[in-house]
Amino acid sequence: MTTRSASPAGPAAPLPPDAPDVSALLGDWVNTDQGSSKGALRLNVTWQEKGLFVRAFGTGSPQPRDWGEVPAVVYTAPGTPSAAWSFSAIYNFGSLRTVLCAYHKAGILVATTSSIFSDGSGRADHWARSFFHRAEGRA
């Protein structure tokens, strides 16, 4: 059985033998544009016993708003089923649903958020793309 390197939160859970390598996705990721008013400012991606999980933090005052931790779907690139390179996760905030999709390329995590309002307020749905780098001091 394969395991992944430990995360800042502790040792990683073992992966099933047929699971793709998710190590490139794991860690604390920081948005390169901290002044962004859309999308996530920080992502924490971990492997747990039941799969990949993402905790996102968005804009808030005085601290970033914790979106919570949700399970993520892991995707592999065509032709490389042994290595995960992207994931998607869904956040439900009642009248707002946000779909977070991200992929890893050359040490950067590129993420998009699609936010859909369902409260009848007339607010426009929105899409944002953000670039994330690993938080300093974290591998």
C-alpha positions as CSV (number, residue, x, y, z in Angstrom):
1,M,0.0,0.0,0.0
2,T,1.3,3.4,-0.9
3,T,1.3,6.5,1.4
4,R,1.8,10.1,0.6
5,S,4.2,12.5,2.5
6,A,2.9,14.0,5.7
7,S,0.9,17.2,5.5
8,P,1.3,20.0,8.1
9,A,-1.7,18.6,9.8
10,G,0.0,15.3,10.4
11,P,0.8,12.0,8.7
12,A,-1.0,11.2,5.4
13,A,-3.5,8.4,5.2
14,P,-2.5,5.4,3.1
15,L,-3.7,5.3,-0.5
16,P,-5.3,2.3,-2.1
17,P,-2.8,0.6,-4.5
18,D,-4.7,1.7,-7.6
19,A,-5.0,5.4,-6.5
20,P,-3.1,8.0,-8.5
21,D,-0.2,9.9,-6.9
22,V,-1.7,13.1,-5.5
23,S,1.5,14.5,-4.0
24,A,1.7,17.4,-6.5
25,L,-1.7,18.7,-5.3
26,L,-1.1,18.4,-1.6
27,G,-0.2,21.3,0.7
28,D,-1.1,24.9,1.6
29,W,-1.6,27.1,-1.5
30,V,-1.7,30.9,-1.4
31,N,-3.4,33.1,-4.1
32,T,-0.7,35.2,-5.8
33,D,-3.2,38.1,-5.9
34,Q,-4.2,38.7,-2.2
35,G,-6.2,41.7,-3.2
36,S,-8.6,39.5,-5.2
37,S,-12.2,40.0,-4.3
38,K,-13.5,36.9,-6.1
39,G,-12.5,33.3,-5.7
40,A,-10.4,31.8,-3.0
41,L,-7.4,33.4,-1.2
42,R,-5.9,30.2,0.2
43,L,-6.4,26.5,-0.3
44,N,-5.4,23.6,1.9
45,V,-5.3,20.3,0.0
46,T,-5.0,17.1,2.0
47,W,-5.3,13.4,1.5
48,Q,-7.3,11.6,4.2
49,E,-8.6,8.1,4.6
50,K,-11.6,8.7,2.3
51,G,-9.8,10.7,-0.4
52,L,-8.7,14.2,-1.3
53,F,-10.1,17.1,0.7
54,V,-10.0,20.9,0.1
55,R,-10.4,23.6,2.7
56,A,-10.7,27.0,1.0
57,F,-10.6,30.5,2.5
58,G,-12.1,33.5,0.7
59,T,-12.2,37.2,1.4
60,G,-13.6,38.4,4.7
61,S,-13.0,41.0,7.4
62,P,-11.0,41.0,9.5
63,Q,-9.9,37.5,8.7
64,P,-10.4,35.4,5.5
65,R,-13.7,33.5,5.5
66,D,-13.3,29.7,6.0
67,W,-15.4,28.0,3.4
68,G,-15.0,24.7,5.1
69,E,-13.5,21.4,4.1
70,V,-15.1,19.4,1.4
71,P,-14.3,16.2,-0.5
72,A,-12.7,16.7,-4.0
73,V,-12.8,14.6,-7.1
74,V,-9.3,13.8,-8.4
75,Y,-8.5,13.7,-12.2
76,T,-5.6,12.3,-14.0
77,A,-4.2,13.6,-17.3
78,P,-4.8,11.5,-20.5
79,G,-2.1,8.9,-20.8
80,T,-0.9,9.2,-17.2
81,P,-3.4,7.4,-15.0
82,S,-0.9,7.0,-12.2
83,A,-0.5,10.8,-11.5
84,A,-3.3,13.2,-10.4
85,W,-3.0,16.7,-11.8
86,S,-6.3,18.3,-11.1
87,F,-9.3,18.2,-8.8
88,S,-12.8,19.7,-8.4
89,A,-14.8,20.5,-5.3
90,I,-18.3,21.9,-4.6
91,Y,-19.1,24.4,-1.9
92,N,-22.8,24.9,-1.0
93,F,-23.5,28.1,0.9
94,G,-27.3,27.9,0.8
95,S,-28.3,30.5,-1.8
96,L,-24.8,30.4,-3.4
97,R,-23.0,27.4,-4.9
98,T,-19.3,27.6,-5.8
99,V,-17.5,25.0,-8.0
100,L,-13.8,25.1,-7.5
101,C,-11.6,23.4,-10.1
102,A,-7.8,23.4,-10.1
103,Y,-4.9,21.9,-11.9
104,H,-1.2,21.7,-11.1
105,K,1.4,22.9,-13.7
106,A,5.1,23.7,-13.2
107,G,4.7,24.2,-9.4
108,I,1.7,26.5,-9.7
109,L,-1.9,25.6,-8.9
110,V,-4.3,27.3,-11.4
111,A,-7.8,27.4,-10.0
112,T,-11.2,28.6,-11.3
113,T,-14.3,29.3,-9.3
114,S,-17.8,29.4,-10.7
115,S,-20.3,30.9,-8.4
116,I,-24.0,30.5,-9.0
117,F,-26.7,32.4,-7.0
118,S,-30.0,30.8,-6.4
119,D,-31.7,33.3,-4.1
120,G,-33.7,35.2,-6.7
121,S,-31.8,38.4,-5.8
122,G,-30.8,39.1,-9.4
123,R,-27.1,39.1,-8.6
124,A,-25.0,38.0,-11.5
125,D,-23.3,34.6,-11.3
126,H,-19.5,35.0,-11.7
127,W,-16.4,33.1,-12.7
128,A,-12.8,33.8,-11.6
129,R,-9.4,32.4,-12.3
130,S,-6.5,32.5,-9.8
131,F,-2.9,31.4,-9.5
132,F,-1.6,29.8,-6.4
133,H,1.9,29.2,-5.1
134,R,2.9,26.9,-2.2
135,A,2.9,28.7,1.2
136,E,6.4,29.4,2.4
137,G,7.9,26.9,4.7
138,R,5.6,24.2,3.3
139,A,6.7,21.5,0.8
